[in-house]
Structure formats: structure tokens, C-alpha cells
Amino acid sequence: MGLIARVLEEAGIATVCIVMRREVAQNVKPPRALFVKFPMGAPLGPAGDAETQRGVIGEALAVLAEAVEPGTIVDSPRQWRR
């Protein structure tokens, strides 16, 4: 995903990746990333939890708008609810 994001950025399209493995994002270096501590396959949160999903999307859009340094990774404060 980070490699695609860099190509899109080169074409003038701003991107932000939502990642669940910080070490992968650090290696791939997407232009901007939001790190969520959620299980693989659920980057926006639990199925049916619209409040969490909207919140994660809002956080990602904030990273997109506010990150000024390439390679910025922001940690989401959200925790997986069981």
C-alpha cells in the first residue's frame, strides 16, 4: 500500500495509509500513515461499529491535512473493543 501511495503522491494525489503494523510502515515509508492497534483485516475497527469506523476515518483525514513531513506515522489512541 505504501508503494502505491508514493506513486499516487508523485502524480499529485495526496494519500494517507491506515496501517496495523508500524514496523512495515517504517520500512515501506508511505507519505503519511495512521497506525491503529487493531487486528489484521479490520483497519477501521469492528464490523458494525460505525462510531469507531467514522472516528478512524476522521483521524486519517486529520493526518492527511496536518502532516507536513514525508513519512509521518501518527498513532491512533483508539483501542480494540472486544
Beta strands, then each sheet from edge to edge (+ up, - down):
strand 1: 17-19
strand 2: 32-37
strand 3: 72-79
sheet 1: 1+ 2+ 3+
end
